[in-house]
Amino acid sequence: MKIIVDGKEIDAVLGETLLGAARRAGIHIPTLCYHESLEGQGRCRLCMVEVNEGGRKEVVASCTYPVKEGIEVTTSTPVIDKIRRNIIMLLYKRATGSPVMRQLFQEYGCPQNSLQENPEERCILCNICVRACEELGSSAISLIMRGTQKRVATPYDEAAAVCIGCGTCARVCPAGAIEMTEKEGIRVIWNKAFAMQACSRCGSYYASREEIAHLTARKPEYVIQSDLCEDCRKRMMAEKIAVFVSE
Amino acid sequence: MPGITVQLPEELERIIRAYPSDKRYILAMMQDLQKQCNYLPREALEEIARHVEIPFSKVYALATFYKAFSLVPRGKYHIKVCDGTACHIKSSAVLIDQIFNAIAIRPGETSPDGMFSLETVNCIGACAIAPVMVINEKVYSKVSSAGILDVINGIRGDINDNAKSS
């Protein structure tokens, strides 16, 4: 089907979200709680856009809004911009310690106000880390407590038996809030230390052993040369192709 | 769940296994456990996760979400001080300080002898008689900082009497 986004006609498939269709067409809609590998959560509300359906206008979260035939979408209007500015301002005030939020706060030209800042906090509670961990099959972390006490944690803040130290939570975090350190082949995340696997070719540490075991057990078809790091795997493939071509 | 399995008292296991293995019974299980133990023991939460077949982190999230549940044992006398808007204006913070002076516990804590625990609640719907305090199921209205000491001393008297008679 065809939909119009910012005056441009783009292709969309029934069942996909507005955000998905717009991104594919190269139209930028800002997001925080969204990751292309996971379903839209509609949590951060930064992806709000204006949808005009036969003269009726409404403001929707594009990451959860399924495309419809004949809609006209505007990704930036004074109303939308104000909503985004407010969201950024509030999230920055909550997670003042996050450099990403600080930068967004400046980029969006949010006005200064007297709301209390939280220099110690970096998390914006977007839940994407929890969703990613769930999707990967560990579910080691969750949003605990509620209200002003709410935060992401492992049960009892202890090293979770189910955590495989894959670091996906830290990688998908839009605010850079999850601490992960790597030193001399030991990765520490969520109060748990993991021995890492060294690449058999270049010697660099590239994954926790638990992570490789987890993947091998769940998706053996994805595991190619699990003793090599990503770079060396690519290099190995390139060398094979080079040999093939020269023959 | 891998790791060390702590032996769960049969009674707790019976409470949990009384319900079918379905997510929607978790709250009912937790309510029964809270009633039985005065808190939610960790082993019981792990057993719920096993029984219902959901990740432990989800059970933990649920247990920490509701104020009705406690993860540490509550005292024999559980004091709830209302800190809703009306009670707050009527100086509920003073009551909390006064309780700290008398029993040396802060909200969320239990006294070492296991007799008293304290929490603040956000409104018990009795604003007309603010500030309000609830001990176990008994409601104390228009509590003053002097009155609170009388109440606590009264309870201490009861505890001593019970200790003597038994």
Interface residues (C-beta under 8 A of the other chain):
Chain A: E134 S138 S139 A140 I141 S142 L143 I144 M145 R146 T154 P155 Y156 A160 A161 V162
Chain B: M1 P2 G3 R42 L45 P55 F56 S57 K58 V59 Y60 A61 T64 F65
